[in-house]
């Protein structure tokens, strides 16, 4: 989602969550990442997705939609870790 499309609080949460998930993806692809910070970012993103679900905020066509299909942020991030190990 592009920040210029943000028109309300729900969309702002979607945008910030998408940015957070991009950071998680970047960190997951690194061989050396700060473990505690990586885990903290995962917890923040999961909380945001849980809130979006609870408040019925549309996050279609974002990374959050991909995360939900995987089941959790942790499982979603693991695919990037695994890809880096090959």
C-alpha positions as CSV (number, residue, x, y, z in Angstrom):
1,X,0.0,0.0,0.0
2,X,1.3,3.4,-0.8
3,X,1.1,6.1,1.9
4,X,-0.7,8.5,-0.3
5,X,-3.7,6.2,-0.3
6,X,-4.1,6.4,3.5
7,X,-7.4,8.2,4.2
8,X,-8.4,7.0,7.7
9,X,-7.1,5.4,10.8
10,X,-7.8,1.9,9.6
11,X,-5.8,2.4,6.4
12,X,-3.0,4.0,8.5
13,X,-2.8,0.8,10.5
14,X,-2.7,-1.3,7.3
15,X,0.1,0.9,5.9
16,X,2.2,0.8,9.1
17,X,1.7,-3.0,9.4
18,X,2.8,-3.5,5.7
19,X,5.9,-1.4,6.4
20,X,6.6,-3.5,9.6
21,X,6.2,-6.7,7.6
22,X,8.7,-5.4,5.0
23,X,11.2,-4.9,7.8
24,X,10.6,-8.4,9.0
25,X,11.1,-9.8,5.6
26,X,14.4,-7.9,5.3
27,X,15.6,-9.1,8.7
28,X,14.6,-12.7,7.9
29,X,16.7,-12.7,4.8
30,X,19.9,-11.7,6.7
31,X,22.3,-14.3,7.9
32,X,23.0,-12.3,11.1
33,X,20.0,-10.5,12.6
34,X,19.4,-9.2,16.1
35,X,17.3,-12.1,17.5
36,X,15.4,-10.0,20.1
37,X,14.6,-7.2,17.7
38,X,13.4,-9.7,15.1
39,X,11.1,-11.4,17.6
40,X,9.8,-8.0,18.8
41,X,9.0,-6.9,15.2
42,X,7.1,-10.2,14.7
43,X,5.1,-9.7,17.9
44,X,4.2,-6.1,16.8
45,X,3.1,-7.2,13.4
46,X,1.0,-10.1,14.8
47,X,-0.7,-7.7,17.2
48,X,-1.5,-5.3,14.3
49,X,-3.0,-8.1,12.2
50,X,-5.0,-9.3,15.1
51,X,-6.4,-5.8,15.6
52,X,-7.2,-5.5,11.9
53,X,-9.1,-8.7,12.1
54,X,-10.9,-7.7,15.3
55,X,-11.9,-4.3,13.9
56,X,-12.7,-5.8,10.5
57,X,-10.2,-3.6,8.6
58,X,-9.6,-4.5,5.0
59,X,-6.0,-5.4,4.4
60,X,-6.4,-7.2,1.1
61,X,-3.6,-6.9,-1.4
62,X,-1.0,-6.4,1.3
63,X,1.6,-8.5,3.0
64,X,-0.8,-8.9,5.9
65,X,-3.1,-11.0,3.6
66,X,-0.1,-13.2,2.8
67,X,0.6,-13.6,6.5
68,X,-3.0,-14.7,7.3
69,X,-2.8,-17.3,4.6
70,X,0.4,-18.7,6.3
71,X,-1.3,-18.7,9.7
72,X,0.9,-16.3,11.6
73,X,3.7,-13.7,11.2
74,X,6.2,-16.2,12.6
75,X,5.3,-18.9,10.0
76,X,5.3,-16.3,7.2
77,X,8.8,-15.0,8.2
78,X,10.1,-18.6,8.4
79,X,9.8,-19.0,4.6
80,X,12.3,-16.2,4.1
81,X,14.7,-17.7,6.7
82,X,14.4,-21.1,5.0
83,X,15.0,-19.6,1.6
84,X,18.2,-18.0,2.9
85,X,19.5,-21.4,4.2
86,X,19.3,-23.1,0.8
